[in-house]
Amino acid sequence: MKLTFLGTGTSTGNPQLLCSCAVCMSKDPKDNRLRTSVYLENEGTSILVDCGPDFRQQALRARIRQINAVFLTHEHYDHVGGMDDLRPFCSYKELPVYGFKRVLDKMKVILPYSFAENPYPGVPLFQLYPVTMKPFFVNHLEVIPIELMHYRLPVLGFRIGDMAYLTDFNHIEQSEMAKLYHLKALVVDALRPEKHISHNTLQQALDLIDAVNPEKAYLIHMSHQMGLHREVDLSLPEHVQLAYDGLVINI
């Protein structure tokens, strides 16, 4: 399984507009973060997790040529704002999109032309698949949904094989944590060191990693308040690292 980190930043991205802090002014490319998204490839099946407003730039950089399904963690703009840019991947058939029913209903509001009775030629076309908490398959890949809480908003995480992907949350029930044991790779939200109403702090992310003990953990959805990549990465446990845009791992 190959996982490409298309973006690892929070909703404002890094550098943040109008900011002149050390992170936003850094020349280190690892401090430049587009909105969070990943691209997973396994034996001919390719899955895009979230499609934010930077998707076109991310897809060009990663040379994405195929998408078999899109997983939406939730409906916030930094995770769905690039859905219209999926047009080339819908040229010949509807693209399957998986998410909570609430999120899929929101897509019909955001992209009404895609769901019109007689859609205009060229608009992106989607086949919507509501996700419950039951496992499902995309081709040969079994997907185990994981419910997370983004303050009061339920958000979807996913376990696929030995990898789990958790973004935009700061609470997980013990019953859902049970799905996270015996992982080779855990990708987890970590916004900044300071407390936040709806995202993990760095310490909360590290506490979760300690609790489920994956072989390797990667932190995502970081704001400029996390600090310089080089300095923070050196302070982390050996099996934990800050992910960065363009990082590719094999699981």
C-alpha positions, 0 to 999 in steps of 0.5 A, a space after each residue: 500500500 502506497 500513501 501520498 500526503 497531498 497536503 498536511 496543513 490546516 484550513 488556512 494553509 501554510 504560509 497563512 495569509 497576512 502572517 510573517 511568523 517564522 513558520 510562514 516566512 520559512 524557506 524550508 519546503 516542509 513548512 509550506 503546507 496545503 490543505 490536508 488530503 491523502 492519496 492511497 494506492 493498492 493493487 490497482 485501486 486508488 482512493 482520494 481522502 478529502 478534496 480540498 481547495 488545493 486539489 488541482 495543485 496537489 493532483 498535478 504535483 503528485 501526477 494523479 492519473 486515476 481515482 476509483 473512489 473519494 472518501 469525505 471525512 466531513 463537509 468543511 470547505 477545506 476538505 470538500 472545496 475542490 470537488 469541482 476539480 474532479 471533472 476530468 476523473 468523471 469524464 466517462 462514468 460517475 465517480 463513487 463518493 463515500 461519506 456520512 449521509 449528512 455530508 453527501 446531502 451537503 454535496 448536493 447543495 454545494 454542487 447542485 449542477 452535478 445532481 440536476 435531472 439533466 446535468 450540463 455536459 462536462 460537470 463532475 458526476 458522482 455516485 453517492 454511497 452513504 457510510 454507516 459504521 459497518 465495514 465496506 469494500 472498494 474493489 478488493 479493499 476492506 474499509 473500516 469506518 471510525 467515528 471521531 468528534 470534531 467538537 460536536 460534529 461527527 467526522 469519519 476516520 478510516 482503517 484500511 489494512 494496517 493503516 488508519 487515517 484520522 483527521 479533524 478531531 479531539 475526541 474518540 470513544 473507547 469503542 472506536 479506539 479498539 479499531 486502531 490496534 496493531 497498526 503499521 501506520 497511524 495518520 493523526 490530526 495534531 493542530 498545534 501545542 495549545 488547546 483547541 476546541 475541535 482539534 487535537 493538540 500535539 500532546 493529545 495526538 501523542 497520547 493517542 499514539 501511546 495508547 494504540 502503539 502503532 509501528 509508525 505515526 504521522 501527524 497532519 493538519 498542522 497550523 503555523 502555530 505548531 512551529 518549524 518542521 525541523 525543530 518540532 520533528 526532532 523533539 518527537 519520539 523516534 516512531 512519530 514524525 510530522 508528515 509533510 506535503 509530498 511525503 510518500 510512504 509504503 505500508 
